[in-house]
Amino acid sequence: MPAKKGGVAAVVAALAQPVAEELGLELWDVEFVKEGASWFLRIFLDKDGGITLDDCERFHRRIDPVIDEADPVAQSYYLEVSSPGVERELKKPGHFEHELGKPVRVKLFHPDGSGRKELTGVLEAFSDAEITITAGGARVSIRRADAATIKLVDEDVTGGME
């Protein structure tokens, strides 16, 4: 039962969620992307204290037959299971909620009124429409539609705004 184009990640996320919970893991994100001539189904996991290689391997062994049985992918692909990394991308409301008070880097599609295409600061607030960051004492609201990516950064950003 191949999923509609663009729907593979959502179908796999629904399959992966109960498996992740059963193993005591958090399903962070699922991506289905084409890179060069190959397709990649990437499942990102997390847990308190961080994800280990053993966690990824256990999850991979459990989810692989579940995905094979559901058959949501029409073409051949590579299945990758990993941590979202230290500088993980924030996409979902739960991501933003979990990371409030932490440093983020926002890359914009187009320069803002000051000519900046990248801003770095502490994530102070979020909604479906915008996020608010603070850096160097300045509070800046950014429309989420204007942000190409919003990622955690592994550095102190309490100084000046980039």
C-alpha positions as CSV (number, residue, x, y, z in Angstrom):
1,M,0.0,0.0,0.0
2,P,2.3,2.8,-1.2
3,A,1.7,6.2,0.5
4,K,0.9,9.3,-1.6
5,K,3.9,11.4,-2.5
6,G,4.8,13.5,0.6
7,G,2.9,11.2,2.8
8,V,5.6,8.5,3.4
9,A,7.1,10.4,6.4
10,A,3.7,10.8,8.1
11,V,2.8,7.1,7.5
12,V,6.1,5.9,8.9
13,A,5.9,8.3,11.8
14,A,2.6,6.7,12.8
15,L,4.1,3.3,12.5
16,A,7.3,4.3,14.4
17,Q,5.6,6.1,17.3
18,P,4.4,3.0,19.2
19,V,7.6,1.2,18.6
20,A,9.6,4.1,20.0
21,E,7.4,4.4,23.1
22,E,7.7,0.7,23.7
23,L,11.5,1.0,23.7
24,G,11.4,4.1,26.0
25,L,12.5,6.4,23.2
26,E,11.0,9.7,21.8
27,L,10.3,9.9,18.1
28,W,11.8,13.2,17.2
29,D,11.2,13.3,13.4
30,V,10.9,11.3,10.2
31,E,12.1,12.4,6.8
32,F,11.8,10.8,3.4
33,V,14.2,12.6,1.0
34,K,15.9,12.0,-2.3
35,E,19.6,12.7,-2.4
36,G,21.2,12.2,-5.8
37,A,19.7,9.0,-7.2
38,S,18.9,7.5,-3.9
39,W,15.9,7.8,-1.4
40,F,16.5,7.9,2.3
41,L,14.0,7.2,5.0
42,R,15.4,8.8,8.2
43,I,14.0,8.3,11.6
44,F,15.4,10.5,14.4
45,L,15.1,9.4,18.0
46,D,15.9,10.9,21.4
47,K,15.6,10.2,25.1
48,D,16.7,11.7,28.3
49,G,20.4,11.5,28.6
50,G,20.8,11.1,24.8
51,I,20.4,8.3,22.3
52,T,23.0,5.5,21.9
53,L,24.1,3.4,19.0
54,D,22.5,0.4,20.8
55,D,19.2,2.3,21.0
56,C,19.3,3.0,17.3
57,E,20.1,-0.6,16.5
58,R,17.3,-2.0,18.7
59,F,14.8,0.4,17.1
60,H,16.0,-0.4,13.6
61,R,15.5,-4.1,14.2
62,R,12.0,-3.6,15.6
63,I,10.8,-1.0,13.0
64,D,12.2,-2.7,9.8
65,P,9.6,-5.5,9.7
66,V,6.8,-3.1,10.7
67,I,7.6,-0.9,7.7
68,D,8.1,-3.9,5.4
69,E,4.6,-5.2,6.3
70,A,2.9,-1.9,5.9
71,D,4.8,-1.2,2.7
72,P,4.3,2.6,2.5
73,V,7.2,3.2,0.2
74,A,6.9,2.5,-3.6
75,Q,10.6,2.8,-4.5
76,S,13.7,1.3,-3.0
77,Y,15.2,3.3,-0.2
78,Y,17.8,3.3,2.6
79,L,16.5,3.2,6.2
80,E,18.6,5.3,8.6
81,V,18.0,5.6,12.4
82,S,19.9,8.1,14.4
83,S,19.8,10.9,17.0
84,P,18.7,14.3,15.7
85,G,22.1,15.6,16.9
86,V,23.2,18.4,19.2
87,E,22.2,21.0,16.7
88,R,18.9,19.5,15.9
89,E,16.2,21.2,13.8
90,L,13.1,22.4,15.6
91,K,10.0,21.8,13.5
92,K,7.1,20.7,15.7
93,P,5.4,22.4,18.7
94,G,6.8,19.7,21.0
95,H,10.3,20.5,19.8
96,F,10.0,24.2,20.6
97,E,8.3,23.4,24.0
98,H,11.2,21.0,24.9
99,E,13.9,23.5,23.9
100,L,12.5,26.8,25.5
101,G,15.4,28.7,27.1
102,K,18.0,27.2,24.9
103,P,20.1,28.8,22.2
104,V,18.9,28.6,18.6
105,R,20.0,29.8,15.2
106,V,17.4,30.9,12.8
107,K,18.2,31.0,9.1
108,L,15.8,33.2,7.1
109,F,14.7,32.8,3.5
110,H,15.3,36.5,2.9
111,P,17.2,39.2,4.8
112,D,15.2,40.9,7.5
113,G,14.9,44.7,7.8
114,S,18.5,44.9,9.1
115,G,19.9,42.9,6.2
116,R,20.5,39.7,8.3
117,K,19.7,36.3,7.0
118,E,20.7,34.5,10.2
119,L,19.9,35.3,13.8
120,T,21.1,33.6,16.9
121,G,19.6,33.9,20.4
122,V,17.8,32.2,23.3
123,L,14.4,30.7,22.4
124,E,12.0,32.6,24.6
125,A,8.5,31.9,23.2
126,F,6.8,30.2,20.2
127,S,3.4,29.9,18.5
128,D,2.3,28.4,15.2
129,A,2.9,31.8,13.6
130,E,6.2,33.0,15.2
131,I,9.1,32.5,17.6
132,T,10.7,35.0,19.9
133,I,14.4,35.0,20.6
134,T,16.5,37.1,22.9
135,A,20.2,38.0,22.4
136,G,22.3,40.9,23.7
137,G,19.2,42.1,25.6
138,A,17.2,42.5,22.4
139,R,13.9,40.6,21.9
140,V,13.1,39.7,18.3
141,S,10.0,38.1,16.9
142,I,10.4,36.1,13.7
143,R,7.5,34.8,11.6
144,R,7.9,31.0,11.3
145,A,7.0,31.3,7.6
146,D,10.1,33.5,7.1
147,A,12.4,30.9,8.7
148,A,14.1,28.4,6.4
149,T,15.5,26.5,9.5
150,I,15.5,26.8,13.3
151,K,18.1,24.8,15.0
152,L,19.6,24.4,18.4
153,V,23.2,25.7,18.7
154,D,25.9,24.3,20.9
155,E,27.3,27.6,22.0
156,D,26.7,30.6,24.3
157,V,24.5,33.1,22.5
158,T,23.9,35.5,25.3
159,G,26.2,38.0,23.8
160,G,25.5,40.0,20.6
161,M,22.9,39.2,18.0
162,E,24.4,37.7,14.8
